[in-house]
């Protein structure tokens, strides 16, 4: 981002942060019967005492982010919040690490956080998964989110955590009626237990929508009299949606800055007995690889698209297989899917499960994962076979209005894993 654009964005952010409260109060008078105006944007709970205490005694602080594509966005809310810190505390040398990955939830995040974020010992971690976890059951969301919390504090009890909740077009009508997203309910339950502050960034969006001031999904060039939140109903526009999110975070960071101290006794009794704090990410090479496998070179298109967060990517040709044994109750894989992926057969204790590694968004390669989490807690034997089963890729992509124009690109049915994911321990033969 050039210096001029940064100055413009930060001026907008500052103005929006200072004016939003008055604006929202004005709208509430007009819409006093709309439930969304009675919902709370912020719960301070234990605040961020360690972080703001360090601001008074240290000259270098590290901020971390984990979440989905909304947080991954370059120059999005995360970068705006980072700039807020730099503007408000100019004598502190801030650095940040953003390990968000689009299209993934906390069920992958809990496996990645140690290797990709906690090795840098962040002083503050923002966790954003409300939208991407929305398709999962509440028990699974609770388990993975608690695993993230406990992993952070096992690494350092002086690291502060803040939950932030984004939204999407499909959830806003319910929010207007006062109904919170199911994922937010789960995360708030966990936040209450661990006294983690939370900021509902989606509420200003829902309120502006309820007032008729905002379009959730539209072309901004065709809406000069309304704020356009996004084009697709999910991913905020850099010039409008992301500043709304960031301004709310800045507002409540300012409020929490007056509450500082040192707290390091945080790993209380787990809220969920079988939470995922034992989650491990293991290199595929630790499994027994049989058949045609190779490590992809740097120039391969899969590596070019997916290398961030994937130091080594393997290619398994049809007929290749891998085997391992583990003690636990959940396993899966962190892999890449795209035009040249197909179907793999996964055998668990002799029971075969077919897993498609191709979906309606596979016009390019992206990072992905899958988990099998309905196992009893014990020792399990796993075998994966890369198949050449026919996949009607044209039909699958048509559901997303994508047309195949290079048949050769889609002709392969390989598999591109990087890590084995397990809740438990590998069992060596």
C-alpha positions as CSV (number, residue, x, y, z in Angstrom):
1,X,0.0,0.0,0.0
2,X,1.5,3.4,-0.9
3,X,1.9,6.1,1.7
4,X,-0.9,8.3,0.3
5,X,-3.5,5.5,0.2
6,X,-2.5,4.5,3.8
7,X,-3.1,8.1,5.0
8,X,-6.5,8.3,3.3
9,X,-7.5,4.9,4.7
10,X,-6.4,5.8,8.2
11,X,-8.1,9.2,8.2
12,X,-11.3,7.4,7.1
13,X,-10.8,4.8,9.9
14,X,-10.3,7.5,12.5
15,X,-13.3,9.5,11.4
16,X,-15.5,6.4,11.2
17,X,-14.4,5.3,14.7
18,X,-15.3,8.6,16.2
19,X,-18.5,9.2,14.4
20,X,-20.0,5.7,14.3
21,X,-21.4,5.7,17.9
22,X,-23.3,9.0,17.4
23,X,-24.6,7.7,14.1
24,X,-25.8,4.4,15.5
25,X,-27.5,6.2,18.4
26,X,-29.4,8.4,15.9
27,X,-30.5,5.3,13.8
28,X,-31.6,3.6,17.0
29,X,-34.1,6.4,17.7
30,X,-35.6,5.8,14.3
31,X,-35.5,2.1,14.5
32,X,-36.2,1.6,18.3
33,X,-38.3,-1.5,17.6
34,X,-35.6,-3.3,15.6
35,X,-34.0,-6.0,17.7
36,X,-30.5,-5.6,16.2
37,X,-30.1,-2.3,18.0
38,X,-30.5,-4.1,21.4
39,X,-27.7,-6.6,20.7
40,X,-24.3,-6.0,22.3
41,X,-21.3,-5.2,20.1
42,X,-18.7,-5.9,22.8
43,X,-18.0,-8.0,25.9
44,X,-14.9,-6.9,27.8
45,X,-14.7,-9.7,30.3
46,X,-11.1,-10.0,31.3
47,X,-9.9,-7.6,28.6
48,X,-6.4,-7.6,27.3
49,X,-4.5,-6.7,30.5
50,X,-1.1,-8.3,29.6
51,X,-1.0,-6.6,26.2
52,X,-1.7,-3.1,27.4
53,X,0.6,-3.6,30.4
54,X,3.4,-4.5,28.0
55,X,2.8,-1.3,26.0
56,X,4.0,0.6,29.1
57,X,7.2,-1.4,29.5
58,X,8.3,-3.0,26.2
59,X,9.3,-1.5,22.9
60,X,8.4,-4.3,20.6
61,X,5.1,-6.2,20.5
62,X,3.8,-9.0,18.2
63,X,0.2,-9.2,17.0
64,X,-1.2,-12.4,15.5
65,X,-4.3,-13.2,13.5
66,X,-6.0,-16.5,12.7
67,X,-9.2,-17.0,10.7
68,X,-10.6,-17.3,7.2
69,X,-10.5,-15.2,4.0
70,X,-12.1,-12.2,5.6
71,X,-9.0,-11.9,7.9
72,X,-6.6,-13.1,5.2
73,X,-7.5,-10.1,3.0
74,X,-4.5,-7.9,2.2
75,X,-5.2,-4.3,3.4
76,X,-8.3,-5.6,5.1
77,X,-9.5,-5.2,8.7
78,X,-6.5,-6.9,10.2
79,X,-4.1,-4.6,8.5
80,X,-6.2,-1.6,9.4
81,X,-6.2,-2.6,13.0
82,X,-2.4,-3.1,12.9
83,X,-2.1,0.4,11.5
84,X,-4.4,1.6,14.3
85,X,-1.9,0.3,16.8
86,X,1.0,2.0,15.0
87,X,-0.8,5.3,14.9
88,X,-1.9,5.3,18.5
89,X,1.4,4.0,19.9
90,X,4.0,5.5,17.7
91,X,6.9,4.7,20.1
92,X,6.2,0.9,19.9
93,X,7.7,-1.3,17.2
94,X,4.8,-3.5,16.2
95,X,5.1,-6.6,14.0
96,X,2.3,-8.9,12.9
97,X,1.8,-12.4,11.7
98,X,-1.4,-13.2,9.8
99,X,-1.9,-17.0,9.3
100,X,-5.6,-16.8,8.1
101,X,-6.5,-19.1,5.2
102,X,-9.6,-18.6,3.1
103,X,-12.2,-21.3,3.1
104,X,-11.0,-22.9,6.3
105,X,-12.4,-23.0,9.9
106,X,-11.1,-23.5,13.4
107,X,-11.0,-27.2,12.7
108,X,-7.9,-26.6,10.6
109,X,-6.7,-23.6,12.7
110,X,-6.3,-25.7,15.8
111,X,-3.8,-27.9,14.0
112,X,-1.9,-25.1,12.4
113,X,-1.6,-22.5,15.2
114,X,1.5,-24.0,16.9
115,X,3.7,-24.3,13.8
116,X,2.5,-21.2,12.0
117,X,1.8,-18.6,14.7
118,X,2.8,-19.6,18.2
119,X,6.5,-20.1,17.3
120,X,6.6,-16.3,17.1
121,X,5.3,-15.9,20.6
122,X,2.6,-13.3,19.8
123,X,1.5,-10.9,22.6
124,X,-2.1,-10.7,21.2
125,X,-4.0,-13.1,19.0
126,X,-7.3,-12.2,17.2
127,X,-9.4,-15.3,16.4
128,X,-12.0,-15.0,13.6
129,X,-14.0,-18.0,12.6
130,X,-17.7,-17.2,13.1
131,X,-18.5,-17.3,9.3
132,X,-16.3,-20.2,8.3
133,X,-17.4,-22.4,11.2
134,X,-21.1,-21.9,10.4
135,X,-21.5,-25.3,8.6
136,X,-20.2,-27.3,11.5
137,X,-22.0,-28.8,14.5
138,X,-21.8,-26.9,17.8
139,X,-19.9,-29.6,19.6
140,X,-17.1,-29.7,17.0
141,X,-16.8,-25.9,16.9
142,X,-16.5,-25.8,20.7
143,X,-13.9,-28.5,20.7
144,X,-11.7,-26.8,18.1
145,X,-12.1,-23.3,19.4
146,X,-11.2,-24.4,23.0
147,X,-8.2,-26.2,21.5
148,X,-7.0,-23.0,20.0
149,X,-7.4,-21.1,23.3
150,X,-5.6,-23.7,25.3
151,X,-2.8,-24.1,22.8
152,X,-2.2,-20.3,23.0
153,X,-2.1,-20.2,26.7
154,X,0.0,-23.4,27.0
155,X,2.5,-21.6,24.8
156,X,2.4,-18.5,27.0
157,X,-0.2,-17.5,29.6
158,X,0.8,-13.9,29.1
159,X,-0.6,-13.9,25.5
160,X,-3.9,-12.1,25.3
161,X,-6.8,-13.3,23.1
162,X,-9.7,-11.5,21.5
163,X,-12.5,-13.2,19.6
164,X,-13.9,-11.2,16.7
165,X,-17.1,-12.1,14.8
166,X,-17.7,-11.2,11.2
167,X,-20.9,-11.8,9.3
168,X,-22.3,-12.6,5.8
169,X,-25.4,-11.8,3.8
170,X,-27.2,-15.0,4.8
171,X,-26.9,-14.2,8.5
172,X,-27.9,-10.5,8.5
173,X,-31.7,-10.9,8.3
174,X,-31.7,-13.0,11.4
175,X,-29.4,-10.6,13.2
176,X,-31.8,-7.7,12.4
177,X,-34.5,-9.7,14.2
178,X,-32.2,-10.2,17.2
179,X,-31.1,-13.7,16.4
180,X,-27.4,-14.3,16.8
181,X,-25.4,-16.7,14.6
182,X,-25.1,-20.2,16.1
183,X,-21.3,-20.1,15.9
184,X,-21.3,-16.9,17.8
185,X,-23.4,-18.4,20.6
186,X,-20.9,-21.2,20.9
187,X,-17.9,-18.9,20.9
188,X,-19.5,-16.6,23.4
189,X,-20.1,-19.5,25.8
190,X,-16.5,-20.3,25.6
191,X,-15.4,-16.7,25.9
192,X,-17.5,-16.4,29.1
193,X,-15.8,-19.4,30.6
194,X,-12.3,-18.2,29.9
195,X,-13.1,-14.5,30.3
196,X,-12.0,-13.6,26.7
197,X,-13.1,-10.3,25.3
198,X,-15.2,-10.4,22.1
199,X,-16.2,-7.9,19.5
200,X,-19.1,-8.5,17.1
201,X,-17.9,-6.7,14.0
202,X,-21.0,-7.9,12.1
203,X,-23.5,-5.8,14.2
204,X,-22.7,-2.4,12.6
205,X,-23.2,-4.0,9.2
206,X,-26.6,-5.4,10.3
207,X,-27.6,-2.1,11.8
208,X,-26.7,-0.1,8.7
209,X,-28.6,-2.6,6.6
210,X,-31.7,-2.4,8.9
211,X,-31.6,1.4,8.5
212,X,-31.5,1.2,4.7
213,X,-28.1,2.8,4.6
214,X,-26.1,-0.3,3.4
215,X,-26.4,-2.9,0.6
216,X,-25.0,-6.3,1.6
217,X,-24.1,-7.4,-1.9
218,X,-24.0,-5.0,-4.8
219,X,-21.9,-3.1,-7.3
220,X,-20.6,0.0,-5.6
221,X,-20.5,1.9,-9.0
222,X,-24.3,1.5,-9.1
223,X,-25.0,2.5,-5.5
224,X,-23.7,6.1,-5.0
225,X,-26.2,6.8,-2.2
226,X,-25.6,3.7,-0.1
227,X,-22.7,2.0,1.6
228,X,-21.9,-1.2,-0.3
229,X,-20.6,-3.8,2.1
230,X,-19.4,-6.4,-0.5
231,X,-20.0,-7.6,-4.0
232,X,-20.6,-11.3,-3.0
233,X,-22.3,-10.9,0.4
234,X,-19.3,-12.3,2.3
235,X,-16.0,-10.6,1.5
236,X,-16.1,-6.9,2.6
237,X,-14.9,-4.3,0.1
238,X,-11.6,-2.7,1.1
239,X,-13.0,0.8,0.8
240,X,-16.1,0.2,2.8
241,X,-16.8,-3.1,4.5
242,X,-13.3,-3.7,6.0
243,X,-13.2,-0.1,7.5
244,X,-16.5,-0.8,9.2
245,X,-15.1,-3.9,10.8
246,X,-11.8,-2.2,11.8
247,X,-13.4,0.9,13.2
248,X,-15.4,-1.2,15.7
249,X,-12.3,-3.1,16.8
250,X,-10.4,0.2,17.3
251,X,-13.2,1.6,19.3
252,X,-13.1,-1.2,21.8
253,X,-9.4,-1.6,21.9
254,X,-9.3,2.0,23.1
255,X,-11.8,1.1,25.7
256,X,-9.8,-1.9,26.9
257,X,-6.5,0.1,27.0
258,X,-7.5,1.6,30.4
259,X,-7.6,-2.0,31.9
260,X,-4.1,-3.4,32.2
261,X,-2.3,-5.7,34.6
262,X,-0.6,-9.1,34.4
263,X,-2.6,-12.4,34.4
264,X,-0.9,-15.7,33.9
265,X,-3.2,-18.3,35.6
266,X,-5.4,-19.1,32.7
267,X,-5.4,-22.9,32.0
268,X,-8.3,-23.7,34.2
269,X,-10.2,-27.0,34.0
270,X,-11.2,-27.6,30.3
271,X,-14.7,-26.6,29.4
272,X,-15.1,-29.6,27.1
273,X,-13.4,-32.8,28.2
274,X,-12.5,-33.9,24.7
275,X,-11.4,-30.6,23.3
276,X,-8.8,-30.5,20.6
277,X,-5.8,-29.2,22.4
278,X,-4.0,-32.5,21.5
279,X,-4.3,-31.6,17.8
280,X,-1.1,-32.3,15.9
281,X,0.1,-31.5,12.4
282,X,2.6,-34.1,11.1
283,X,4.5,-34.1,7.8
284,X,3.2,-36.7,5.3
285,X,6.7,-38.3,5.2
286,X,6.1,-39.7,8.7
287,X,3.5,-42.0,7.2
288,X,4.5,-45.1,5.1
289,X,4.4,-43.9,1.4
290,X,3.9,-46.6,-1.2
291,X,3.9,-46.2,-5.0
292,X,4.4,-43.1,-7.1
293,X,5.0,-40.1,-4.8
294,X,7.2,-37.1,-5.3
295,X,7.9,-33.7,-3.6
296,X,6.7,-30.9,-5.9
297,X,9.3,-28.4,-7.1
298,X,9.0,-24.7,-6.5
299,X,7.9,-23.9,-10.1
300,X,4.9,-26.3,-10.0
301,X,1.6,-24.5,-10.2
302,X,0.3,-26.1,-7.0
303,X,3.3,-24.8,-5.1
304,X,2.9,-21.4,-6.6
305,X,-0.7,-21.2,-5.5
306,X,-0.4,-22.9,-2.1
307,X,3.1,-22.7,-0.8
308,X,2.4,-20.2,2.1
309,X,1.8,-22.4,5.2
310,X,2.8,-25.5,3.2
311,X,6.6,-25.9,3.3
312,X,6.5,-29.2,1.4
313,X,3.7,-30.5,-0.9
314,X,3.6,-34.1,-2.1
315,X,2.0,-35.4,-5.3
316,X,0.5,-38.9,-5.2
317,X,-0.3,-40.4,-8.6
318,X,-3.3,-42.8,-9.1
319,X,-2.3,-46.1,-7.4
320,X,-0.1,-44.5,-4.8
321,X,-1.0,-45.0,-1.1
322,X,0.0,-44.1,2.4
323,X,-0.4,-45.9,5.7
324,X,-0.1,-45.0,9.4
325,X,-1.4,-46.0,12.8
326,X,-2.5,-43.6,15.5
327,X,-4.0,-43.5,19.0
328,X,-6.8,-41.0,19.2
329,X,-10.2,-40.2,17.9
330,X,-9.8,-37.7,15.0
331,X,-7.6,-37.7,11.9
332,X,-7.5,-36.0,8.5
333,X,-5.2,-34.3,6.0
334,X,-4.1,-30.8,5.1
335,X,-3.9,-30.8,1.3
336,X,-4.4,-28.8,-1.9
337,X,-7.3,-29.2,-4.2
338,X,-7.9,-27.9,-7.7
339,X,-8.2,-28.8,-11.4
340,X,-6.0,-31.9,-11.2
341,X,-7.4,-33.5,-8.1
342,X,-10.0,-36.2,-7.9
343,X,-11.1,-39.0,-5.5
344,X,-9.2,-40.8,-2.8
345,X,-10.3,-43.9,-0.9
346,X,-9.7,-43.7,2.9
347,X,-9.7,-47.0,4.8
348,X,-10.1,-46.7,8.6
349,X,-9.8,-50.0,10.4
350,X,-10.8,-51.8,7.2
351,X,-13.9,-49.6,6.6
352,X,-13.7,-47.7,3.3
353,X,-14.7,-44.1,3.0
354,X,-14.6,-42.2,-0.4
355,X,-13.3,-38.6,-0.2
356,X,-13.7,-36.3,-3.1
357,X,-10.9,-33.7,-3.4
358,X,-12.7,-31.7,-6.1
359,X,-15.5,-29.2,-5.6
360,X,-17.3,-26.3,-7.4
361,X,-14.4,-23.8,-6.6
362,X,-11.6,-26.0,-8.1
363,X,-10.9,-23.7,-11.1
364,X,-7.6,-23.0,-9.4
365,X,-5.5,-24.6,-6.6
366,X,-6.1,-23.7,-3.0
367,X,-5.3,-25.0,0.5
368,X,-8.0,-27.3,2.0
369,X,-8.5,-30.1,4.6
370,X,-10.8,-32.9,5.6
371,X,-11.3,-34.6,8.9
372,X,-12.9,-37.8,10.1
373,X,-14.0,-37.1,13.7
374,X,-16.5,-39.8,14.6
375,X,-14.0,-42.4,15.8
376,X,-13.8,-44.1,19.2
377,X,-10.8,-43.0,21.3
378,X,-8.3,-45.8,20.6
379,X,-5.8,-47.2,18.2
380,X,-6.7,-47.0,14.5
381,X,-5.1,-48.1,11.3
382,X,-5.5,-45.7,8.3
383,X,-4.7,-46.3,4.6
384,X,-5.3,-43.9,1.8
385,X,-5.4,-44.8,-1.9
386,X,-5.2,-42.3,-4.7
387,X,-7.7,-43.4,-7.3
388,X,-8.4,-42.7,-11.0
389,X,-12.1,-42.7,-10.5
390,X,-14.0,-40.6,-13.0
391,X,-15.1,-37.2,-11.7
392,X,-17.5,-35.1,-13.8
393,X,-15.6,-31.9,-13.2
394,X,-17.5,-30.0,-15.9
395,X,-20.8,-30.6,-14.2
396,X,-19.4,-29.8,-10.7
397,X,-18.0,-26.5,-11.9
398,X,-21.1,-25.6,-13.7
399,X,-22.9,-25.2,-10.3
400,X,-20.6,-22.3,-9.7
401,X,-20.9,-21.0,-13.3
402,X,-17.3,-22.0,-14.2
403,X,-16.6,-23.2,-17.7
404,X,-13.7,-25.6,-18.4
405,X,-11.6,-24.2,-21.3
406,X,-8.5,-26.3,-20.8
407,X,-9.4,-30.0,-20.7
408,X,-5.8,-31.1,-20.2
409,X,-5.6,-29.1,-17.0
410,X,-8.5,-31.1,-15.5
411,X,-7.5,-34.5,-16.9
412,X,-5.4,-35.7,-13.9
413,X,-6.7,-37.2,-10.6
414,X,-3.7,-36.7,-8.4
415,X,-3.6,-35.9,-4.6
416,X,-1.5,-33.1,-3.1
417,X,-1.2,-33.6,0.7
418,X,1.2,-31.8,3.0
419,X,0.3,-32.9,6.5
420,X,-1.4,-35.6,8.5
421,X,-3.8,-34.2,11.1
422,X,-4.5,-36.2,14.3
423,X,-6.0,-35.7,17.7
424,X,-3.7,-38.0,19.6
425,X,-0.4,-39.7,18.9
426,X,1.2,-41.6,16.0
427,X,1.9,-45.2,16.8
428,X,5.2,-46.4,15.5
429,X,5.2,-49.9,14.0
